[in-house]
Structures are given as C-alpha cells and as structure tokens.
Amino acid sequence: MSVLVFYKPTPEGAEAIRAGAVQAAFHATDLIVHNLPVDAAEAETVEALASGAATGSGVTVRTIQAAADGSPVDQFLAAADQPDVDLLVLGIRHRTQVGKLILGSTEQQILLDAPRPVLAVKA
C-alpha cells in the first residue's frame, strides 16, 4: 500500500509532498513521488524534499520520473491505477474564472479522472 504524490516544481507541489509524507506516516505505508520531467538538479531537490518530509517517520520514499514524451496527467493516472496505491495527493491553487476558461488544469483533470481517493492541498 502507498501514497502517490503528483509533484510539480511549485509551492503547491512542495506542499503536496509534505502532506503526502504525513498521510504515509499516518497510514504506515510508502510514499511515492511522481515527478514531472525535470532536470537533474530539480530531481535532486525533489529527492531532498521528500526525504526531509519523511525523516523520522519510518516512511520509505520512492520517486518516479515521468517520461518527457506523453501527457504527465496520463502517466500519473496510470501510476495511480496500480493496485498498491491507496491515496493520491496533489497541490492545488486558486484560479480565476478567466484562467479556467483559457487554460486547462492538470490538477482538475486528475481530480475528475482519478481511480483512487484524492487529497488536494493548498500551499
């Protein structure tokens, strides 16, 4: 069993990792961080953030690097559909009505299509 976090390099993504670590510790399960395609320096930052959030809780942390090709949402939802995943965690931010009209929302698509319960956190 595990908690799967959708990470983007934003304050909302960092808060999602923190909340995911809390949930993983509470449920005594693993924490899996699903990264958007990032460079090597950002990947190290994600590792450090996840490890720091889980320090002292006994939670095992793993990261999954999304492929550069394909939709990050589709890749995350495929990972979320694995039988060992119990909870999905993602960071969200407020969007204006115009922002909703002009731009699609990755987080909204995950919320609507998720095969598991989702914990949405604000930064």
OpenMM code with the backbone's topology and positions (N, CA, C; nanometers):
from openmm import Vec3, app, unit

residues = "MET SER VAL LEU VAL PHE TYR LYS PRO THR PRO GLU GLY ALA GLU ALA ILE ARG ALA GLY ALA VAL GLN ALA ALA PHE HIS ALA THR ASP LEU ILE VAL HIS ASN LEU PRO VAL ASP ALA ALA GLU ALA GLU THR VAL GLU ALA LEU ALA SER GLY ALA ALA THR GLY SER GLY VAL THR VAL ARG THR ILE GLN ALA ALA ALA ASP GLY SER PRO VAL ASP GLN PHE LEU ALA ALA ALA ASP GLN PRO ASP VAL ASP LEU LEU VAL LEU GLY ILE ARG HIS ARG THR GLN VAL GLY LYS LEU ILE LEU GLY SER THR GLU GLN GLN ILE LEU LEU ASP ALA PRO ARG PRO VAL LEU ALA VAL LYS ALA".split()
positions = [
    Vec3(0.0827, -0.1169, 0.0000),
    Vec3(0.0000, 0.0000, 0.0000),
    Vec3(0.0886, 0.1252, 0.0000),
    Vec3(0.0425, 0.2320, -0.0648),
    Vec3(0.1258, 0.3509, -0.0730),
    Vec3(0.0426, 0.4751, -0.0996),
    Vec3(0.1074, 0.5892, -0.0775),
    Vec3(0.0513, 0.7205, -0.1060),
    Vec3(0.1288, 0.7747, -0.2254),
    Vec3(0.0582, 0.8164, -0.3287),
    Vec3(0.1206, 0.8667, -0.4517),
    Vec3(0.0999, 1.0172, -0.4605),
    Vec3(0.2094, 1.0914, -0.4756),
    Vec3(0.2055, 1.2374, -0.4815),
    Vec3(0.2361, 1.2833, -0.6235),
    Vec3(0.1551, 1.3764, -0.6747),
    Vec3(0.1819, 1.4398, -0.8036),
    Vec3(0.2638, 1.5650, -0.7750),
    Vec3(0.3884, 1.5685, -0.8222),
    Vec3(0.4773, 1.6806, -0.7930),
    Vec3(0.5029, 1.7647, -0.9163),
    Vec3(0.4841, 1.8954, -0.9001),
    Vec3(0.5286, 1.9949, -0.9971),
    Vec3(0.6202, 2.0895, -0.9214),
    Vec3(0.7198, 2.1482, -0.9876),
    Vec3(0.8126, 2.2372, -0.9168),
    Vec3(0.7486, 2.3727, -0.8845),
    Vec3(0.6518, 2.3696, -0.7948),
    Vec3(0.5797, 2.4879, -0.7487),
    Vec3(0.5640, 2.4773, -0.5972),
    Vec3(0.5255, 2.5853, -0.5317),
    Vec3(0.4968, 2.5751, -0.3875),
    Vec3(0.3862, 2.4730, -0.3583),
    Vec3(0.2902, 2.4603, -0.4490),
    Vec3(0.1828, 2.3629, -0.4309),
    Vec3(0.2370, 2.2202, -0.4367),
    Vec3(0.3345, 2.1970, -0.5239),
    Vec3(0.3968, 2.0653, -0.5339),
    Vec3(0.4735, 2.0292, -0.4077),
    Vec3(0.5447, 2.1267, -0.3506),
    Vec3(0.6177, 2.1024, -0.2265),
    Vec3(0.5205, 2.0719, -0.1127),
    Vec3(0.4098, 2.1427, -0.1066),
    Vec3(0.3099, 2.1165, -0.0021),
    Vec3(0.2459, 1.9793, -0.0206),
    Vec3(0.2294, 1.9375, -0.1446),
    Vec3(0.1752, 1.8042, -0.1706),
    Vec3(0.2690, 1.6966, -0.1166),
    Vec3(0.3999, 1.7162, -0.1312),
    Vec3(0.4961, 1.6192, -0.0772),
    Vec3(0.4866, 1.6150, 0.0748),
    Vec3(0.4784, 1.7321, 0.1383),
    Vec3(0.4681, 1.7353, 0.2842),
    Vec3(0.3415, 1.6642, 0.3321),
    Vec3(0.2297, 1.6944, 0.2683),
    Vec3(0.1027, 1.6313, 0.3070),
    Vec3(0.1051, 1.4814, 0.2785),
    Vec3(0.1673, 1.4424, 0.1688),
    Vec3(0.1783, 1.3009, 0.1363),
    Vec3(0.2607, 1.2257, 0.2392),
    Vec3(0.3691, 1.2880, 0.2873),
    Vec3(0.4521, 1.2249, 0.3897),
    Vec3(0.3741, 1.2072, 0.5196),
    Vec3(0.2934, 1.3062, 0.5553),
    Vec3(0.2102, 1.2958, 0.6756),
    Vec3(0.1106, 1.1812, 0.6613),
    Vec3(0.0460, 1.1723, 0.5459),
    Vec3(-0.0518, 1.0665, 0.5230),
    Vec3(0.0146, 0.9289, 0.5210),
    Vec3(0.1319, 0.9203, 0.4595),
    Vec3(0.2034, 0.7920, 0.4555),
    Vec3(0.2428, 0.7480, 0.5958),
    Vec3(0.2876, 0.8416, 0.6783),
    Vec3(0.3235, 0.8077, 0.8164),
    Vec3(0.1996, 0.7654, 0.8950),
    Vec3(0.0896, 0.8369, 0.8763),
    Vec3(-0.0343, 0.8055, 0.9478),
    Vec3(-0.0853, 0.6660, 0.9132),
    Vec3(-0.0758, 0.6303, 0.7855),
    Vec3(-0.1248, 0.5008, 0.7393),
    Vec3(-0.0168, 0.3927, 0.7405),
    Vec3(0.1040, 0.4285, 0.7877),
    Vec3(0.2178, 0.3351, 0.7931),
    Vec3(0.2402, 0.2672, 0.6588),
    Vec3(0.2577, 0.3492, 0.5564),
    Vec3(0.2754, 0.2986, 0.4214),
    Vec3(0.3878, 0.3745, 0.3517),
    Vec3(0.4140, 0.3440, 0.2262),
    Vec3(0.5202, 0.4075, 0.1489),
    Vec3(0.4724, 0.5376, 0.0862),
    Vec3(0.5678, 0.6246, 0.0561),
    Vec3(0.5421, 0.7499, -0.0143),
    Vec3(0.6080, 0.7407, -0.1510),
    Vec3(0.5307, 0.7622, -0.2556),
    Vec3(0.5829, 0.7623, -0.3919),
    Vec3(0.5599, 0.9014, -0.4490),
    Vec3(0.6653, 0.9646, -0.4966),
    Vec3(0.6561, 1.0980, -0.5559),
    Vec3(0.6695, 1.0835, -0.7063),
    Vec3(0.5679, 1.1274, -0.7784),
    Vec3(0.5666, 1.1212, -0.9249),
    Vec3(0.6049, 1.2588, -0.9771),
    Vec3(0.7241, 1.2690, -1.0358),
    Vec3(0.7768, 1.3959, -1.0861),
    Vec3(0.7320, 1.4233, -1.2277),
    Vec3(0.7103, 1.5498, -1.2567),
    Vec3(0.7050, 1.5914, -1.3958),
    Vec3(0.8471, 1.5833, -1.4490),
    Vec3(0.8654, 1.5781, -1.5800),
    Vec3(1.0024, 1.5766, -1.6323),
    Vec3(1.0790, 1.7008, -1.5858),
    Vec3(1.1884, 1.6784, -1.5144),
    Vec3(1.2700, 1.7872, -1.4618),
    Vec3(1.4164, 1.7565, -1.4899),
    Vec3(1.4998, 1.8594, -1.4753),
    Vec3(1.6436, 1.8362, -1.4954),
    Vec3(1.7033, 1.7691, -1.3716),
    Vec3(1.8306, 1.7348, -1.3802),
    Vec3(1.8967, 1.6590, -1.2730),
    Vec3(1.8987, 1.7364, -1.1414),
    Vec3(1.9218, 1.8675, -1.1476),
    Vec3(1.9261, 1.9479, -1.0249),
    Vec3(1.7895, 1.9490, -0.9567),
    Vec3(1.6849, 1.9656, -1.0337),
    Vec3(1.5495, 1.9647, -0.9767),
    Vec3(1.5144, 1.8275, -0.9215),
    Vec3(1.5583, 1.7212, -0.9881),
    Vec3(1.5325, 1.5859, -0.9386),
    Vec3(1.5980, 1.5654, -0.8020),
    Vec3(1.7191, 1.6196, -0.7814),
    Vec3(1.7848, 1.6107, -0.6514),
    Vec3(1.7088, 1.6901, -0.5464),
    Vec3(1.6553, 1.8046, -0.5851),
    Vec3(1.5754, 1.8855, -0.4931),
    Vec3(1.4511, 1.8104, -0.4491),
    Vec3(1.3865, 1.7425, -0.5424),
    Vec3(1.2669, 1.6638, -0.5103),
    Vec3(1.3019, 1.5518, -0.4137),
    Vec3(1.4125, 1.4820, -0.4399),
    Vec3(1.4579, 1.3752, -0.3506),
    Vec3(1.4814, 1.4287, -0.2095),
    Vec3(1.5494, 1.5431, -0.2005),
    Vec3(1.5791, 1.6015, -0.0700),
    Vec3(1.4517, 1.6460, 0.0012),
    Vec3(1.3597, 1.7058, -0.0716),
    Vec3(1.2334, 1.7500, -0.0133),
    Vec3(1.1525, 1.6321, 0.0391),
    Vec3(1.1432, 1.5269, -0.0403),
    Vec3(1.0670, 1.4084, 0.0014),
    Vec3(1.1335, 1.3390, 0.1188),
    Vec3(1.2644, 1.3241, 0.1145),
    Vec3(1.3362, 1.2593, 0.2245),
    Vec3(1.3247, 1.3408, 0.3527),
    Vec3(1.3344, 1.4729, 0.3393),
    Vec3(1.3214, 1.5599, 0.4558),
    Vec3(1.1824, 1.5549, 0.5159),
    Vec3(1.0812, 1.5489, 0.4326),
    Vec3(0.9435, 1.5434, 0.4821),
    Vec3(0.9150, 1.4129, 0.5540),
    Vec3(0.9822, 1.3065, 0.5136),
    Vec3(0.9571, 1.1744, 0.5728),
    Vec3(1.0550, 1.1390, 0.6841),
    Vec3(1.1495, 1.2259, 0.7145),
    Vec3(1.2503, 1.1975, 0.8158),
    Vec3(1.1860, 1.1683, 0.9507),
    Vec3(1.2308, 1.0615, 1.0112),
    Vec3(1.1854, 1.0263, 1.1444),
    Vec3(1.0508, 0.9578, 1.1518),
    Vec3(0.9840, 0.9413, 1.0385),
    Vec3(0.8506, 0.8815, 1.0404),
    Vec3(0.8523, 0.7335, 1.0029),
    Vec3(0.9668, 0.6851, 0.9564),
    Vec3(0.9753, 0.5453, 0.9162),
    Vec3(0.9145, 0.5180, 0.7801),
    Vec3(0.8864, 0.6224, 0.7037),
    Vec3(0.8252, 0.6092, 0.5716),
    Vec3(0.9333, 0.5868, 0.4673),
    Vec3(0.9123, 0.4894, 0.3802),
    Vec3(1.0014, 0.4652, 0.2677),
    Vec3(0.9596, 0.5564, 0.1532),
    Vec3(1.0564, 0.6283, 0.0958),
    Vec3(1.0283, 0.7239, -0.0117),
    Vec3(1.0853, 0.6716, -0.1418),
    Vec3(1.0027, 0.6749, -0.2479),
    Vec3(1.0475, 0.6423, -0.3835),
    Vec3(1.0045, 0.7558, -0.4748),
    Vec3(1.0794, 0.7759, -0.5813),
    Vec3(1.0385, 0.8745, -0.6806),
    Vec3(1.0245, 0.8062, -0.8161),
    Vec3(0.9308, 0.8558, -0.8927),
    Vec3(0.9088, 0.8096, -1.0295),
    Vec3(0.9260, 0.9303, -1.1191),
    Vec3(1.0135, 0.9208, -1.2164),
    Vec3(1.0350, 1.0291, -1.3110),
    Vec3(0.9438, 1.0087, -1.4310),
    Vec3(0.8567, 1.1046, -1.4566),
    Vec3(0.7684, 1.0957, -1.5728),
    Vec3(0.8512, 1.1075, -1.7001),
    Vec3(0.8088, 1.0381, -1.8031),
    Vec3(0.8774, 1.0452, -1.9325),
    Vec3(0.8536, 1.1816, -1.9961),
    Vec3(0.9506, 1.2271, -2.0728),
    Vec3(0.9388, 1.3576, -2.1375),
    Vec3(0.8317, 1.3576, -2.2453),
    Vec3(0.8080, 1.2413, -2.3068),
    Vec3(0.7040, 1.2345, -2.4086),
    Vec3(0.5745, 1.1826, -2.3450),
    Vec3(0.4645, 1.2257, -2.3960),
    Vec3(0.3358, 1.1837, -2.3410),
    Vec3(0.2845, 1.2835, -2.2391),
    Vec3(0.1610, 1.2653, -2.2025),
    Vec3(0.0946, 1.3546, -2.1093),
    Vec3(0.1317, 1.3196, -1.9651),
    Vec3(0.1773, 1.4186, -1.8869),
    Vec3(0.2077, 1.3911, -1.7466),
    Vec3(0.0853, 1.3424, -1.6691),
    Vec3(-0.0313, 1.3932, -1.7044),
    Vec3(-0.1539, 1.3504, -1.6363),
    Vec3(-0.1825, 1.2042, -1.6658),
    Vec3(-0.1706, 1.1636, -1.7910),
    Vec3(-0.1948, 1.0241, -1.8268),
    Vec3(-0.0949, 0.9315, -1.7568),
    Vec3(0.0311, 0.9749, -1.7491),
    Vec3(0.1324, 0.8937, -1.6812),
    Vec3(0.1019, 0.8827, -1.5319),
    Vec3(0.0599, 0.9934, -1.4709),
    Vec3(0.0264, 0.9911, -1.3290),
    Vec3(-0.0957, 0.9024, -1.3031),
    Vec3(-0.1971, 0.9152, -1.3867),
    Vec3(-0.3173, 0.8334, -1.3679),
    Vec3(-0.2881, 0.6851, -1.3890),
    Vec3(-0.1962, 0.6533, -1.4794),
    Vec3(-0.1564, 0.5140, -1.4978),
    Vec3(-0.0860, 0.4620, -1.3724),
    Vec3(-0.0001, 0.5447, -1.3138),
    Vec3(0.0666, 0.5059, -1.1889),
    Vec3(-0.0346, 0.4949, -1.0753),
    Vec3(-0.1353, 0.5816, -1.0752),
    Vec3(-0.2376, 0.5811, -0.9711),
    Vec3(-0.3270, 0.4589, -0.9794),
    Vec3(-0.3333, 0.3981, -1.0942),
    Vec3(-0.4208, 0.2823, -1.1141),
    Vec3(-0.3558, 0.1513, -1.0695),
    Vec3(-0.2328, 0.1579, -1.0201),
    Vec3(-0.1658, 0.0374, -0.9706),
    Vec3(-0.2360, -0.0115, -0.8439),
    Vec3(-0.2430, -0.1419, -0.8236),
    Vec3(-0.3188, -0.1942, -0.7094),
    Vec3(-0.2611, -0.1587, -0.5724),
    Vec3(-0.1320, -0.1243, -0.5641),
    Vec3(-0.0746, -0.0935, -0.4335),
    Vec3(-0.0910, 0.0524, -0.3913),
    Vec3(-0.1543, 0.1357, -0.4732),
    Vec3(-0.1752, 0.2765, -0.4414),
    Vec3(-0.3113, 0.2934, -0.3737),
    Vec3(-0.3100, 0.3583, -0.2562),
    Vec3(-0.4327, 0.3794, -0.1802),
    Vec3(-0.4850, 0.5215, -0.1873),
    Vec3(-0.3941, 0.6191, -0.1949),
    Vec3(-0.4332, 0.7595, -0.1865),
    Vec3(-0.3476, 0.8415, -0.2809),
    Vec3(-0.4092, 0.9393, -0.3458),
    Vec3(-0.3382, 1.0329, -0.4322),
    Vec3(-0.3350, 1.1688, -0.3632),
    Vec3(-0.2236, 1.2392, -0.3747),
    Vec3(-0.2099, 1.3718, -0.3147),
    Vec3(-0.1598, 1.4677, -0.4211),
    Vec3(-0.2247, 1.5843, -0.4315),
    Vec3(-0.1763, 1.6856, -0.5237),
    Vec3(-0.1997, 1.8233, -0.4673),
    Vec3(-0.1123, 1.9152, -0.5043),
    Vec3(-0.1244, 2.0542, -0.4626),
    Vec3(-0.2079, 2.1305, -0.5636),
    Vec3(-0.2923, 2.2188, -0.5112),
    Vec3(-0.3782, 2.2985, -0.5988),
    Vec3(-0.3625, 2.4458, -0.5658),
    Vec3(-0.4039, 2.5292, -0.6582),
    Vec3(-0.4045, 2.6738, -0.6348),
    Vec3(-0.5337, 2.7308, -0.6899),
    Vec3(-0.5701, 2.8451, -0.6395),
    Vec3(-0.6918, 2.9113, -0.6846),
    Vec3(-0.6715, 2.9646, -0.8264),
    Vec3(-0.7729, 2.9461, -0.9098),
    Vec3(-0.7692, 3.0018, -1.0453),
    Vec3(-0.8904, 3.0906, -1.0650),
    Vec3(-0.8718, 3.1975, -1.1392),
    Vec3(-0.9830, 3.2876, -1.1682),
    Vec3(-1.0735, 3.2246, -1.2743),
    Vec3(-1.1902, 3.2813, -1.2934),
    Vec3(-1.2827, 3.2322, -1.3959),
    Vec3(-1.2193, 3.2415, -1.5347),
    Vec3(-1.1484, 3.3495, -1.5614),
    Vec3(-1.0822, 3.3656, -1.6912),
    Vec3(-0.9729, 3.2606, -1.7076),
    Vec3(-0.8974, 3.2358, -1.6009),
    Vec3(-0.7930, 3.1338, -1.6058),
    Vec3(-0.8499, 2.9959, -1.6335),
    Vec3(-0.9670, 2.9681, -1.5785),
    Vec3(-1.0320, 2.8397, -1.6031),
    Vec3(-1.0787, 2.8291, -1.7478),
    Vec3(-1.1224, 2.9394, -1.8038),
    Vec3(-1.1727, 2.9406, -1.9407),
    Vec3(-1.0591, 2.9249, -2.0422),
    Vec3(-0.9500, 2.9969, -2.0207),
    Vec3(-0.8414, 2.9984, -2.1182),
    Vec3(-0.7520, 2.8756, -2.1076),
    Vec3(-0.7153, 2.8381, -1.9883),
    Vec3(-0.6206, 2.7297, -1.9687),
    Vec3(-0.6873, 2.6105, -1.9028),
    Vec3(-0.6514, 2.4917, -1.9465),
    Vec3(-0.6973, 2.3711, -1.8793),
    Vec3(-0.6194, 2.3537, -1.7501),
    Vec3(-0.6652, 2.2674, -1.6656),
    Vec3(-0.5974, 2.2457, -1.5398),
    Vec3(-0.5560, 2.0998, -1.5271),
    Vec3(-0.4285, 2.0791, -1.5087),
    Vec3(-0.3757, 1.9450, -1.4858),
    Vec3(-0.4394, 1.8854, -1.3616),
    Vec3(-0.4433, 1.9641, -1.2553),
    Vec3(-0.4990, 1.9166, -1.1298),
    Vec3(-0.6471, 1.8831, -1.1430),
    Vec3(-0.7205, 1.9646, -1.2159),
    Vec3(-0.8635, 1.9391, -1.2350),
    Vec3(-0.8850, 1.8079, -1.3095),
    Vec3(-0.8043, 1.7826, -1.4098),
    Vec3(-0.8163, 1.6577, -1.4844),
    Vec3(-0.7880, 1.5382, -1.3942),
    Vec3(-0.6870, 1.5510, -1.3073),
    Vec3(-0.6570, 1.4421, -1.2143),
    Vec3(-0.7738, 1.4209, -1.1182),
    Vec3(-0.8282, 1.5301, -1.0641),
    Vec3(-0.9412, 1.5191, -0.9718),
    Vec3(-1.0603, 1.4481, -1.0359),
    Vec3(-1.0867, 1.4786, -1.1605),
    Vec3(-1.2038, 1.4220, -1.2272),
    Vec3(-1.1828, 1.2780, -1.2728),
    Vec3(-1.0599, 1.2416, -1.3078),
    Vec3(-1.0342, 1.1097, -1.3659),
    Vec3(-0.9652, 1.0119, -1.2709),
    Vec3(-0.9390, 1.0522, -1.1482),
    Vec3(-0.8614, 0.9689, -1.0556),
    Vec3(-0.9340, 0.8392, -1.0213),
    Vec3(-0.8597, 0.7274, -1.0232),
    Vec3(-0.9186, 0.5979, -0.9886),
    Vec3(-0.9157, 0.5699, -0.8380),
    Vec3(-0.8576, 0.6600, -0.7594),
    Vec3(-0.8438, 0.6432, -0.6150),
    Vec3(-0.8876, 0.7726, -0.5455),
    Vec3(-0.9054, 0.7687, -0.4138),
    Vec3(-0.9344, 0.8922, -0.3395),
    Vec3(-0.8200, 0.9921, -0.3555),
    Vec3(-0.8554, 1.1207, -0.3603),
    Vec3(-0.7568, 1.2267, -0.3806),
    Vec3(-0.7611, 1.3239, -0.2633),
    Vec3(-0.6435, 1.3565, -0.2114),
    Vec3(-0.6295, 1.4617, -0.1118),
    Vec3(-0.5701, 1.5818, -0.1833),
    Vec3(-0.6455, 1.6912, -0.1919),
    Vec3(-0.5980, 1.8132, -0.2569),
    Vec3(-0.5586, 1.9115, -0.1477),
    Vec3(-0.4358, 1.9628, -0.1557),
    Vec3(-0.3846, 2.0566, -0.0545),
    Vec3(-0.3465, 2.1889, -0.1198),
    Vec3(-0.3640, 2.2969, -0.0428),
    Vec3(-0.3246, 2.4299, -0.0893),
    Vec3(-0.1943, 2.4686, -0.0232),
    Vec3(-0.1142, 2.5459, -0.0965),
    Vec3(0.0132, 2.5926, -0.0409),
    Vec3(-0.0085, 2.7182, 0.0405),
] * unit.nanometer
topology = app.Topology()
chain = topology.addChain("A")
for resn in residues:
    res = topology.addResidue(resn, chain)
    for name in ("N", "CA", "C"):
        topology.addAtom(name, app.Element.getBySymbol(name[0]), res)
